[in-house]
Structure formats: structure tokens, C-alpha cells
Amino acid sequence: MTFPVHASPNRRERYPHGHVLIVEDEASILVMLKAAIQRAGRIVECVARGDQALDRITAGGIDVVLLDLGLPDTAGIEVLKRSRRDAPDTEVIVVTGTHDLAVAVQALRQGAYDYLTKPVNLSKVGGVVDRCVEARTTRRTTRLSTCVHKIASISELDDLPGCITTSAVAVAGASAASLFLVDQDGGLKVIETQGPTSGQALGRAKQVVVSRRWHRWWMPSESPPIVAWPMQVEGRIIGVLVVEREPGQPTFEPGAIERLGIVAAAGALAADRLIKVGALQKDVNRLSRSR
């Protein structure tokens, strides 16, 4: 059984200065890296094994991973690949020996943000993490701005649903999205889906219409994480935007929920504008025929 979770969509991320996970099996190096990153004002967690790292990354809330490629239990490259797959918004900085630069090149091709070589220059660690966090924030902001601009630029009502669901998947880091419209009788009708949905979206959307507020549902490894957000115009709910992740993936963090709310609001405004344009065009056509 899953339970709805509420939080203020306008609150800041829990760790506004960046949450860093260090994955390093050498205790002396780990201690020095942790101290260097904490001095830069970051929240730091540490693990020594690849399986521990993957569990923590998929649980959500990690902004940057500092990953030793030479782990004893799991190949660092494999940890990187799975991190990019399961938590694409989490940036990874790899750490490798100077004799393993070919592996560092492979890591960059697999999506790592940057690399450090051992022995690590501790005076540079903070700067690399700073640039990584800034790049992550900039990418998210740019993605959101681009999506909102696309929605606002739609000129045909038929093109709007697909744009909304595609944008929702992109800004929330979701695997699927569904868009429901409220019909004249107060029922819900799905008009667009994006990605593999679980079949739970309609029931969640109905709950949002009743409560008139957004909801988040999550039960680890048993049910897909889901967020449903009402689309409102002048206090009237005209639709519901629902996003999902696959079962076992981390729940939607506050920042993702806030971005989804912005997309839902932009979609509602665009729909209202295009509906009014359509009604006005019908009036114009009717007047033209009557002359």
C-alpha cells in the first residue's frame, strides 16, 4: 500500500549547497576528501563499496558522486553506468590513478562530469565539485526554461498535450507521464501519455481532483514513485498532470516536484489561451458566414 506525501512545492532543496557522496575504499584518502569537500560547505556522505554506492544513489538526494574507479567489489565504470541510468541528474566525478587515464577517458564518454587523478590535489577538489554543482543547476534551469518556452509557443491545441507530457518527463526526471482533462461531467479523460505507464495514473489523478492539491506516492521497490499535479485556471481544475518512475527508483525530490508544478501551470495557461483562441475563431467564422 502506498501513501500520499505532501510537502511545500516552493521550499528549497533540503541541501541547498550540494549533497556529495564519496565512494572510496582507502580510508586515508576518504578522510582527506571528506574534509576538503566539507570545507566548501557541502553535505558529505561516505561509502567504501560499489553496491553501497548504488543503493545510496538510487535512494535519491545525491547531487554529486566522487567515485573511485578502483573499487574492490564492483568495477567503478559499472557504478558510473548504473548511476547515469538510474539517477541521470546526479553528476559523477571519477577518481583514478595516473596510470589509468584510458579508464578516465572511458568514464567521461560514459557521462562522468570530470576526473581527478591520484594522488588527489586536495586544493582543487572543492573547485571541481563547485563547478559540477553549478553545471547541474544550470542544466536543470535551462531545461525548465526551454520546456516552458516551448509550451507557451504552441499555436495549435492538438500539439499541446504531447509537448506538456514530454516536458514533464524531462524536467522531473520521470520515466512516464500522463495528461488527463476534466470533462463537462467532472470525469477525467486521458488525452496523452509518454513512456511506459503503470496503470495507476488515473486513480491518482482522481485523488488530486478531489483534494485540489498535488500528491506524491512512493513505497520502495513495491510501487512506482508517482506525482500528480492539478492544472488550474482561475481556481478551476481543467486537468491533471501525472509523472511516474519505475518501481525501485528513488521518489521525486522537492526540486523535481516544483519543476513539474511549473510545467503544469504553463500547460494550463497555454490550454486556456488556445481554447479561447479557438472559441474566438468560431465566432469570427460565424460572423463571416452571416454577412
C-alpha positions in Angstrom: 0.0 0.0 0.0 1.3 3.4 -0.9 0.6 6.6 1.0 0.4 10.2 -0.3 3.2 12.5 0.8 2.8 16.3 0.9 5.5 19.0 1.0 5.5 22.6 0.2 6.3 22.9 -3.6 8.0 26.2 -3.0 10.5 25.1 -0.4 14.2 25.0 -1.2 16.0 21.7 -1.7 16.9 20.1 1.6 20.6 20.6 0.9 20.9 23.9 -1.0 24.8 23.8 -1.0 25.0 20.3 -2.6 25.0 16.8 -1.2 28.1 14.8 -2.1 28.7 11.1 -1.9 32.3 9.9 -1.7 32.9 6.3 -2.9 36.4 5.4 -1.8 37.8 2.2 -0.2 41.1 3.7 1.1 40.3 5.2 4.5 43.1 7.8 4.5 42.1 9.2 1.1 38.4 9.2 2.1 39.1 11.2 5.2 41.1 13.8 3.3 38.5 14.1 0.5 35.7 14.4 3.1 37.4 17.2 4.9 38.2 19.1 1.7 34.6 19.0 0.5 33.1 19.8 3.8 35.2 23.0 4.0 33.4 24.1 0.8 30.1 23.9 2.7 28.9 20.7 1.2 27.0 17.9 2.9 29.1 14.7 2.6 28.3 11.0 2.9 30.9 8.2 2.5 30.8 4.6 1.4 33.6 2.1 0.6 31.8 -0.3 -1.8 30.2 -0.1 -5.1 27.0 -1.9 -4.0 26.6 0.6 -1.1 27.1 3.5 -3.5 24.4 2.2 -5.9 21.9 1.7 -3.0 22.6 5.3 -1.8 22.4 6.9 -5.3 19.1 5.2 -6.2 17.6 6.2 -2.9 17.8 9.8 -4.2 19.0 13.2 -2.8 22.6 13.0 -4.0 23.8 15.8 -6.2 27.4 14.8 -6.9 29.3 11.4 -6.6 33.0 11.4 -6.2 33.7 7.9 -7.4 37.0 5.8 -7.1 37.2 3.7 -10.2 39.3 1.1 -8.5 36.8 -0.4 -6.0 37.3 -3.9 -4.6 33.8 -5.3 -5.2 32.4 -3.6 -8.3 34.0 -2.0 -11.3 33.8 1.8 -10.9 32.8 2.1 -14.6 29.8 -0.2 -13.8 28.8 2.0 -10.9 29.0 5.0 -13.2 26.9 3.4 -15.9 24.2 2.4 -13.5 24.3 5.8 -11.8 23.7 7.6 -15.1 20.9 5.2 -15.9 19.1 5.2 -12.6 19.9 8.8 -11.4 20.6 10.9 -14.5 20.5 14.2 -12.7 23.3 13.1 -10.3 26.7 14.2 -11.6 29.7 11.9 -11.2 33.4 12.9 -10.8 35.7 9.9 -11.1 39.0 9.4 -9.3 41.7 7.2 -10.9 45.4 6.5 -10.8 47.7 8.4 -13.2 48.4 5.0 -15.0 44.6 4.6 -15.6 44.0 7.7 -17.8 42.5 5.5 -20.5 39.8 4.4 -18.0 39.2 8.1 -17.2 38.6 8.8 -20.8 36.2 5.9 -20.9 34.4 7.3 -17.9 34.0 10.7 -19.5 32.5 9.0 -22.6 30.1 7.2 -20.3 28.8 10.5 -18.8 31.2 11.5 -16.0 31.4 15.2 -15.5 35.2 15.3 -14.8 38.0 13.2 -13.3 40.7 13.6 -10.7 44.0 11.6 -10.5 45.7 10.1 -7.5 47.4 11.4 -5.5 44.5 13.9 -5.4 45.3 17.6 -5.2 43.1 18.5 -2.3 43.2 22.2 -3.1 41.4 21.5 -6.4 38.7 19.2 -5.1 36.4 21.9 -3.8 36.6 23.9 -7.1 35.8 20.8 -9.2 32.8 20.0 -7.0 31.7 23.6 -7.2 31.8 23.6 -11.0 30.0 20.3 -11.0 27.1 21.6 -8.8 26.9 24.8 -10.8 26.7 22.9 -14.1 24.0 20.6 -12.7 21.9 23.6 -11.6 22.4 25.4 -14.9 21.4 22.4 -16.9 18.2 22.0 -14.9 17.3 25.6 -15.1 18.0 25.7 -18.9 15.9 22.6 -19.4 13.0 24.0 -17.5 13.1 27.4 -19.3 13.3 25.7 -22.7 10.3 23.5 -21.9 8.2 26.4 -20.6 9.0 28.4 -23.7 8.0 25.5 -26.0 4.7 25.1 -24.2 4.0 28.9 -24.3 4.8 28.9 -28.0 2.4 26.2 -29.1 -0.1 27.6 -31.6 -2.3 24.6 -32.2 -4.3 23.0 -29.4 -3.7 19.5 -30.8 0.1 19.9 -30.4 -0.1 20.9 -26.7 -0.7 17.6 -24.9 2.4 16.0 -26.3 4.5 19.0 -25.5 3.3 19.0 -21.9 4.0 15.3 -21.3 7.4 15.4 -23.0 8.3 18.4 -20.9 7.1 16.8 -17.7 9.3 13.7 -18.2 12.3 15.9 -19.0 12.1 18.3 -16.0 11.0 15.8 -13.4 13.4 13.0 -14.4 10.4 10.7 -14.9 10.1 7.6 -17.0 6.5 8.2 -17.9 3.8 11.0 -17.9 0.1 11.1 -18.4 -2.2 14.1 -19.1 -5.8 14.0 -18.1 -8.5 16.6 -18.9 -11.6 17.2 -16.8 -14.7 16.7 -19.0 -18.0 18.6 -18.7 -19.4 16.0 -16.3 -16.4 16.3 -14.0 -14.8 13.0 -15.1 -11.2 12.5 -16.2 -10.2 11.5 -19.7 -6.6 10.7 -20.7 -5.5 12.6 -23.8 -1.8 11.9 -23.9 0.8 9.5 -22.4 4.6 9.5 -22.7 6.6 6.4 -21.8 5.5 3.1 -20.1 2.8 4.0 -17.5 1.9 1.6 -14.7 -1.9 1.9 -14.9 -2.2 3.8 -11.6 -2.2 7.3 -13.0 -6.0 7.6 -13.4 -6.7 6.7 -9.8 -4.0 9.1 -8.6 -5.4 11.9 -10.8 -8.9 11.4 -9.4 -7.5 11.9 -5.9 -5.9 15.2 -6.9 -9.2 16.4 -8.3 -10.9 15.7 -5.1 -8.3 17.2 -2.8 -7.4 20.0 -5.2 -3.7 19.8 -4.3 -0.7 17.8 -5.6 0.2 14.4 -4.2 3.3 12.2 -4.1 3.2 8.4 -3.6 6.1 6.1 -3.0 6.7 2.7 -1.5 10.3 1.4 -2.0 10.6 -1.4 -4.6 6.8 -2.2 -4.4 5.2 0.5 -6.4 6.3 3.2 -8.9 7.0 6.6 -7.5 4.2 8.9 -8.7 3.5 12.6 -8.5 0.2 14.1 -9.7 -0.3 17.9 -10.1 -3.5 19.7 -10.8 -3.7 22.1 -13.8 -5.7 25.1 -12.7 -7.0 28.2 -14.4 -8.6 30.9 -12.2 -9.1 28.4 -9.4 -10.8 25.8 -11.7 -9.1 22.4 -12.3 -9.0 21.7 -16.0 -6.7 18.7 -15.9 -4.1 16.7 -14.0 -0.5 16.0 -15.0 0.9 12.7 -13.6 4.5 11.5 -13.8 6.0 8.2 -12.8 9.3 6.5 -12.3 9.9 2.7 -12.5 9.4 0.6 -9.3 12.6 0.6 -7.2 13.7 4.1 -8.4 14.0 7.0 -5.9 11.0 9.1 -5.1 10.6 12.5 -6.7 12.6 15.1 -4.7 11.2 18.5 -3.9 13.0 20.2 -6.8 11.6 17.8 -9.3 8.1 18.3 -7.9 8.5 22.1 -8.1 9.6 21.9 -11.7 6.6 19.7 -12.5 4.3 22.3 -11.0 5.8 25.0 -13.2 5.2 22.8 -16.3 1.6 22.1 -15.2 0.9 25.8 -14.7 2.4 26.7 -18.1 0.4 23.9 -19.7 -2.8 25.2 -18.0 -2.2 28.7 -19.2 -1.4 27.6 -22.7 -4.5 25.4 -22.9 -6.7 28.2 -21.6 -5.3 30.6 -24.2 -5.7 28.2 -27.1 -9.3 27.3 -26.1 -10.1 31.0 -26.1 -8.5 31.5 -29.4 -10.5 28.6 -30.8 -13.7 30.0 -29.5 -12.9 33.4 -30.9 -12.1 31.9 -34.3 -15.5 30.2 -34.3 -17.2 33.5 -33.6 -15.3 35.2 -36.4 -16.2 32.4 -38.8 -19.9 32.5 -37.8 -20.0 36.3 -38.3 -18.3 35.9 -41.7 -20.9 33.4 -42.9 -23.8 35.6 -41.7 -22.8 38.6 -43.8 
